[in-house]
Amino acid sequence: MSGLLHGIHLSDTHLGPSTDFEVRGSRPSERLDRILRAIDRLDFTPDFVIHTGDLVNDPDPAAYQVAAEALAPLASRVPLYVASGNHDDSAMMAASAVAMGPRTSMVKDADRLAYRFELPGMLGFVLDANVPNPAEPHGDLPENQLEALAAQLEAGHEPFAVFVHYQPFPIHSAWIDEFLPLRNGEALHALLGKFAPDRCRGVFFGHLHRSVQLYRDGILYSGIASPVCEFTAGVHDEKVEWSSDCPAVFHHLSFSPQGTVIKAFYAP
């Protein structure tokens, strides 16, 4: 990696089957529109945009059509990539009109959205950790995805970033730590530490509906808030509360040979 790459990270837009759909006190389409207009006003052109899941609130072809229409102008200018969240249906998303950039599947499984995409001097790996029961909010990475990621990291030498919906570790908040993380986040961390800790530019996720940064064994883990509503994360929370009085946020990711810089932007 010899230059500077710019990415945009957003997540948990929870779009509905119509633009006037409301959830938890906010209108997701209006929040996403604010973010897209703010991206248009940036003084640089991103090299890619990544959405780390819960693109829609309920898996519904009409909701994915709303998403496709909203994202189409951006996707026509910048490669767009989307991970599958616990509110998504991976197969439905893959078959939808949501335009994604060039990518290569990592596993032979039509029900999973796990793939690799290439950037100048850098790779992106998008993993699908959804569990069979959509009512379960935690994630679990299938063994074949971990094996595929290990094989590609062992064979390559490029810097890379990993994108997944779920946070890999507890964040010291009782309800979140019991119900939301990857059940095998330690396996992902061990894999990254074994094969490529010096090449990993970060693991990026959503799901928590709030910004959180973790740093373990030289590896950066970065979570982004939802523009729709923010969850509480008290140390002793017995349940999660939420507030729609939150900024419409996205992150600007800058990748260079020296490391990773993350800047939060708040759409007016």
N, C-alpha and C positions, 0 to 999 in steps of 0.2 A: 504494500500500500504506500503510494508515494505522494498522494494529494490529499485534499480535503473533501469529504462527502457530507452532504446535508440531507437529513431526513426529517419527516414530520410524523409524530406519534400521537394518535388519538385512540379513544376506546369508549366502550359502553354508551353508545348513542341511543340504544333502546327505541329505535324507530317503530312506528305502528303502521297499520294498513292504509292510513290516510294522513295527510299533512296536518290535520287538526286533531290527531290522536294525542291524548294527554296521559301521563303516567307520573305518579308521585308528585303532583303539583306543578309539573312543567310540561311544555310542549316540545318533544324531542326534535321535530323537524325545524322548529324555529331556532333551537340551540345549535343544531348542526349548521344551519344556514349562516349563523353568525360566525362560526368557526371557519367555514369555507370562504366567506368574504374577507375574513382577517388573513387567511393564507394567501388570498389573491393580492393583498396589499403589502406582503413582505417584500423586502428589498433584495431578495435572491430567489432563484428558482430551485425548489427542492429536487434532489436526485431521486427520491422516492417518498411515498407516504405509506405508513403502516397503521392499520386499525387492528387492535388486539382483542376484538371479540365483543359479543353482545351487540352486534350491529343492529339487530331488531329485538323487540321486547318479547315477541312470541314468534316461533317459526311459522311463517305464513307467506305464500307466494306474493300476496299483495304488499306485504311489508317490505319484502326484498325488492319489489318493483319500485316502491317509494325510495328505497336506498339507492337503487341503480340510477334513477332519474336525478336524485340529488347529487350523486357523486360523479355523474358522467362528465360534466365540464372539467373537473379536476383530473379525472382519469384520462381524458383526452390529451392532457398536457404533461402529466407526470405519472410514472409507473405507480399503480396503487396495489397494495397487498392487504389481505384481510385474514385474520385468524378466526377460528370458530370458538365462540363462548358458550357457556351453559344455557343461555337463552336462544342460541342458534341451532339450526339443523345443518350439519356439515354438507350432506349430500344436496339438500335443497339450496344451500348457498352456492355450491359449486355449479349447480345447474341453472342458477338465476342469471339475470342480465347484468349483474354487478361486474363491471369490467376490471379484470386484474391484469397486471403486467406479465411479461414472460416468466415462466416458472417451470420447475421440473418436480414431479411427484417423488416423494421419498419412499413411499410404501404402496403396494398394490392393494388398495382398499378403497372402493368407491364411496364408502361411508365416512371416510376420514379426509380432512383437508390439511395434509402434512406435505410440505414442499420446500424446495430450495429456490432462491432467486439470486441472480448475479448482479453485482455492481462493479464499477471500475476498481479493481484491486481488493474487493471485499465480497463476502457471501452473506446472505441472510437465510436463516432456517426458521420456518414457521411450523410449529408443532400443534397437534390436536389432542388435547387431554380430556375431552368430554367423556363422561361416564354414560353407560346405557340408560340409566334412569334420569331423565331431565329434571326431576324434582330434587335431585341431589346437587347441592351447589359446589361441592368439591371437585377437584380434577384428579386424573390418574393417567400418566403417560403409558401407553401400551409398550410392551417390551420390544416389538418390532420397530417402533420409532426410535427408541433408545439405541437399538442395535444399528439402525441405519445412520443415525447421527454419529455414533462412534466410528463406524466404517468411513464415513466421509471426512471426519476430522483427522483420523489416522492417516488417510491417504493424501490429504491436502496440506497446504502450508499458508494459505491466505488468512488474513484477519477475518473475523466473522461476528455476527450478532445473532442472538436467538430471540424469537418472539413467540409468546404463548399467552393464553388468557389468564391463567391462574398464577398467584404468587407461590414461589417454591417453598417458602419457610413461614413459620409463625412470626407475627410482628408484635407479640406481647400485648395482645388484646383478646380477652377470654373467648367471646363469641366467635370472632373472626378466626381465631386459631383453631377452634374446634370444628368449624363447619366449612371454611372456604379454601384452605391451601391445597396444593398438589399433595396427594397422599405419598407420592414417591419423589418429592422434590430433592431429597438427599441423594437419590440415585442420579438425577440429572446433574447435581452439583459435583458429585464424585466423578462423573464422566468428563465434565468440563475440566476439572482439576487434573485428571489423569492425562488427557490427550492434548489440551491446548489452552492452559491458563494464560499464557503470554499472548495468545492470538485473540482471545475473547474480548470484544469491545463492549459487551454487556448483554444482559438478559432483560427483556422488556415485557411488561405485562400490564393488565388492567384489573378488572374484577372487584377490587376493593372499593371502588368509587371514591378514592382519595389518593393523593400523592404520597408515595413512600419510597425511600431509598435504603437499600441494604448493601453491605459490602462485606464479603466473606472470602477469606483465603485468596485475596487478590482479584476477586471477580465482582463486578458491579451488577446489582439487580435494581431495576428502576421501574416503579409502578406509577401510573398516571390516574388522575381522578376522572370521574365521569362528568360530562357537561350537563347531565340531566338532574342528578341529585348527589349529595355527598353523604357517605355513611359516617357514623361515629366510630371511634376506635379506642374507647376507654379501656384502661388496663383490666378493670373488673366488670366490664359490660356482660350482662346476662342475655341481652339481645341487642340487635343493632337498631339504632334510630337513624332517621335520614332527614335531610333538609334540601329543598329545591332552591333555597336562597344561596346559590353557589355560582362561581364564575364558569363561563363556557371556556374550558381550558384545552390547550394542546401543547405539546412539547416540541421544541426544535432540538434535534439530535445532530451534533457535529462530530464526525469521526476523522481522526488524523493519525499519523504514525505515533504521535505522542500520547494519544488517549482519546477519551470521550468527554464531550461537554454537553450538558443538558440545560436548556433554558425554557422556562415556562412562559407561555403567552396567554393572555386573557382577552377573549374576543369581546368587544364592547356591544 
